Amino acid sequence: MSANEPRPLLDALRAGTPLPAFPAEAVEAARALARDVRAATPAAVEPLPEALAAAVLEAAVLEGVPALPEALSDSKVKPLAKAAKKALYRLRSRGVAVAEAPRPAAPEAPRAAPVSEALPAMASTITSAGERALVMARPLKGGGVEMVQALVTEAEGVVELRVGEKSRGSFRRILKEALERGGAVELPLHEAATLLAEAAGTNLRSRTPFPPDLDLALRHFGVQPQVEPTALPPPEPEDVRRVLAGDSLHATPEMATWLPPEPEVKRLLQKLDEVMHSPLALSDVQRQEQLQAAVRTMARDFFTTPESRQRYALRLWRMADYFERTARPSEAEVARGEARRLFHGAEEPFSRFVERLFEKVLALVAAAGARAGAQGAAATQPPGTTSEAPAAAATPSQERRSPGGLILP
């Protein structure tokens, strides 16, 4: 076999073998693409010498990754487009799901409806775990629609996908009922398709396998996986003022249940337990100060990593759009300001949104302690008495206390 054939050339790239027949920069670029072909883009492959580009396509075939050859099958570089189509044929032969290339529809039975008939889409709010649902549809000739329901997460991308045909009336009824229940907003189809492409890009970067039919859904809605992560614009001067109101976002119904990730909650609870059972002779005020200091420290420590900051920044950016679509411009403004500062690592003043995220764990501990104390008091009351008096006495101060009796935020 010739050393310039795809397979031997791919082996040479991966083994670090010198390839003096090609420009050094092209060889290094091809080595990087061959090492991580899932992240390879048409723009990075097309400038390569034809043999090196074919070797990168060979890597996509061997790893069962159809995204790159699918994208290059329409390349203006004719030899590369031909090699990409050959790679797709080999992938199909191996049983890999490959999106079919669009074919001219028969004049008497076109399937796709005109663009003007595009139906609305829907996106749910984002959960504390970073999950949201997308619902979108592609009109079909004859009155039906192809409906796609996707569950996406910020860490893995698209984790579930369902595709099925519905009547247009059924699809619109599904959207109407979901919007009436709350927790979801209507958005244009092209924006939902962009969110799906962004999530598919997360699949590639996190190496999460595509669920069945995701390739086809992306092609049907005219998008490809977004290779590069979404970047947010830099902070604005007014964001300093907005970030001071970031804790108000937790008062919204959608974000009231947001808590830190489970490992961080466990670490915080352990720290709070250490403070409560400290052998030092501390006053209630001193213990209170230590509890609050522990919450602030853990909040800052968690958001020292760019990954954590940017993950929550993108979540807030999406929630700002959600607030805007539900006629809450003030909340949208605060969420965008927090998002820009978190994404770009602005440290002072520290995010009140983040601090409150961790403070809510402390509030939950206090509430649990109050319930336990009330139940214990009720169990020890003499027969014929009620707990109304203690409850009434506690009402004016509205204080929340821990099991040890400390006042907590």
N, C-alpha and C positions, 0 to 999 in steps of 0.2 A: 504493500500500500504506500501511496505517496505521503511524504511527511506533511503535505499541505492539505490532505483530506481532513474533513472535520474531526473525526474521532482521534487520530494520532495527534492532531494539532491541539485538541482539547486536553489530552493527556499531558502534552508538553507544557501547556499553560499552567495546568494545576500542579505539575511537578517542579515548576520554576526553571525548566530547561531554557537556556539561551536560544533566542530565535532571531539571529542576525539578518534574516531575509526581510524582516519587517521593521518599521520605525520603532525605536525604543518606547516612545510615548504611547503608541498604539498597542504595543505588546502589554505594557503595564495596565492600560485601560481594559484590555480584553481579559487579563488575569483577574482583575477586580470583579468584572461582570460575571466571569465564569464561576468565581467563588460564591457569589450571591446572585444567582440568575433571577430569583424572585423579585429583586429590586431593580433589575435591568429595565431601562426605558428605550423606546425606539430612538429617541434623540441621542442616546449614548451609543447605540449600536450602529446606526446608519453611517457615521463618519469612519468606521473601522475599515481596513482593507477587507475585500470580499471574503478571503479565506478565514480571517479572524472572526468576522461576523458570523460565518457559517459554524465556526467552532462554538461560539456562544449559543447559537440556536441548538447545536447538538447537546449542550448542557441542559437546555430547557427540556429537550425530549427525554434525556436520561433521568431527569428529576421529576418528570410528569407535570411540568408547569406550562399550561397552554397560553397564559396571558401574553407573553412576549411574542410568540409566533402569530397569535391572533392579531396583535397590533401591527406587526410588520407585514402581514399578508396584503395590506393595502399600501405598502411603502412605494414611494415614487422611484426608489432605487430598484429597478426591475429585477436584477439577479437576486437581490435580497428578498424581494417579495416572492419570487419563485421558490427560493430556499425555505421561506417561512411556510408556504403552502405545503411543501413536501414534509416539513416538520409536523404540521397539523395532521397530515394523513397518517404519519407514523404514530402520533399520539392516539388518534382514533383507533388504530389497529391494536394498540395496547389497552384499549378500554377506557381511556381518559376522556371525560366529558369535554367536548370542544364545541364552542358556539359555531353554528353554521354561518357561512358567509352569506350576506344578503343577496338574494336572487331577484331578478325582475319578476314581478308578479304577472300572472296571466291576465290579459286585458279583461276577461270576463269575470274574474273572481279575485280582485285585489283584497288582501286581508287588512292592511293597515288603513286606518281612517286618516283623513287630512289632519294636519297639525292643529288647525283651528278647533277641532273637536276634542282636544286634550281635556281630560277630566281633572278635577281638583284632587289633591292628595291630602294626607293627614299625618301628623307627627304627634306622638304623646309627649308628656312632660318627661323629665329625666329623674330616675329614682336615685336614692342614696348610694346604690351600687353602681351608678353610671350607666344604667340601661334605659333604652327607649324603644318604642315601636314605630315603624313606618308602614303606611298603607298607601298603595298607589295602583293605578290601573292604566292599561293600554287599550284604547278602543279597537274593536274588531268589526269588520264588515258584517252586517246582519243584525246589529243592535247589541251584541254582547261585548264584554270587556274581559281582558286577561288581568286578574287582580293578583297583586303581589303583596304579601304581608311579611315583613322582616323584623326580627328582633336584633338590635345592634347594641354592642357594649363599647365603652371607650377604650378598654384594654385589649380586646380580641377582635373587634369588628363585627361582621355579620355572623351570628351564631345559630340562627334559625331562619328558615325561609320557606314560605308556602306559596305555591302558584296554583291558581284555579280559574275557571271561567265563571262569570256571573252575568246576569242581565244588567243593563245599565241602571234600571230601577232598583235592583237589589243592592248594587254597589252604592248608589246615592243614599239609600236607606241605611246601610251600614255606617256610612260617614255621618249622617244626620244623628243617628242614635248615639254614636260615640261622642260626638261633639256636645250633645245635650247632657250626657252623663258627666262631662267635665274631664279635665286631665288630658285634653288633646286640643290641637289647633289645626285649622285648615291652612294649606299652603299650596302654591302653584306646583304643578307636576315637575317642572325643570328643577325647582329647588329641592324637592324630595329626591329626585334622581341624583343630584349633586351630593346629598347626604349619604345616599347608598354608595356612590363611588368613593366618597371619603372613608366610609366604613370598610369597604372592600380593600382599600389601601392599607388600613390597619390590619386586616387579615394577613396581607403580604408581609408587613413589617414584623408582626408578632408570630408569623409562621403558623397561624391558625388555618386549618384546611377550609376551603370554601364549602359551604353546605350545598347539597345538590341543587342544580338549576340556577345558581347565582351567576355563573358565566352567561347563561342565556338571558337572564333578567337584565344584566348590565347592557348586553347588546340590544335587547328590545327597547330599552329606554335611551339608547344612544350615548352611553357613557362608558368609560374605562376606569379601572381602579386608580385612585389618586395616589401616585407613587410617593410624593413628598408630603410630610405632615402639614396640616394647616397651620399657618403662622398668623399671629394677630398684629395689628398696627401698634406702634409705640404709644406709651401713655401720653395723655393730654394734661396740660397744667391744671385743669379743673378736677382731674381724677384724685388729687390729694384731698380735696373736700369730699368727693364722693366716697372715698375709701373709709372715711370716718363714720359713714352711715351704713357700712356693709353689714353690720349685725341685724339691721332691719329686714334684710332679705329672709332671715330665718323665721320671720313672723308670717310669711306668705304660706298658704296651704300647701303649695307644691314643695317648699323647702323646709317646712317645719319638721319633717321626719329625717332630714339629712343628718347623718352622724359620721365621724371619722371611720376609716376602714376597721374591720373587726380586730386585726392585730394591734392597731393603735388604741382602740378602746380597752383591750385587755391590759396593755402596758399602763394606760392612765389609771385604770382601776387599781392595779397593783401599787402604783405610786401613791394614790390616795389612801390606800390601806396602810401603807408605811407611815404616812403623815398622821393618820388617826391613831395608830398604835405606837407612836414614837415614845421611847422611854424618857425623853426630856420633859421636864415639868413646864409645859406651855400653857399659856392662858388661852381662852377661847378666841380672843382677837389674834393671837400669834398663830394658832392653828388655822384660823381662817385665812390669814395672810399667806401661810405656807401652801394651803390648798390652791389658792388663786395663782400663786407663783408657779406651782407645779403645772397647772393647766396652761399658763402662758408659755412656759418653757417647752412643753411637749408640742404645743401648736407651732412654735417657731422651729423646733427640731424637725418636725415632719415636713415642713415646707422649705427646708434648706436644699433639697434635691430638685434639680430642674424638672425631672419627670413628674413629681407630685404637683409642683406649681403649675406646670403647663397642662396637666390633666384637668385640674380643677378650673384653670383659666378657660380652657375650651368649653368645659361644662357650663360655666357662668356665661360665656359668650352665647351659647345656644339658648340658655334660659333667658337672656336679655331679649332675644328674638321672640321667645315664647311670651314674655311679659308684654312686649310691644303689640303682639297680635291679640292679646287679651285686654287691651286698652289700659295698660298700667305703665305709662311712660316714665314715671319717677323710678320705679323699681328697675325698669330696663336701663335707665341711665346709670344707676348705682352698680348694677351687675356688669355693665360694659366697662365702667371705670375700674372695678375690682379685677376684671378679667385682664385688661391691658397691663395693669401693674404687676399682677401675679405672673403673667406670661414672661415679662421682661425682667423679673427679679427685683423690682423696687422694694426696698426694705423698710423705709421709714416715711411716714408713720406705718406701723405694721397693720396688716389687714384685720379689720374688725370682723369681717366675715369669717376668717379663719379662726380667730380667737373664740367667737361665739360657737363655731362648730364644735370645739372641744369643751366649752363651758356647758353645753347642753348635756354632756355626759355627767357632769357634776350635778346639774339640776335633776337628772333622772335618778341619781343616787339619793339625793335629798328627798325626792318624792317617794321613792321606795321606802326609805327610812320612816317618813311620816306615816305612810300607810301601815307599816309594821307596828309603829308605836300606837296608832289608833286602834288597831285590831287587838293589841295586847291590853290596852286600857279597857276596851269593851269586854274582854274576857274576864277581867278581874272585878268588874262593877258588881255591887250587891244586886240581888233580884229586885225588879221593879224600878230600877233607875235607867236613864237613857244617857246617850253620849252627846246630847244636844248642847249642854252647857259648855263643855270643853271646846266643842267645835265653834260655838259662838264666840268664846273668849279668844280663839285664835284668829277669827276672821278679821278684826280691825287691823292687825299688824301685817297680815298677808305674808308672813315670814315662812320660808322653806328651810327646814333644818335637816341635817344629816342624822344618822342613827346615834351619833354622839351628842347631838343637840346643838351643833354649830349652825349658824345662819349661813346659807349658801346662796349664790346668785341664781 
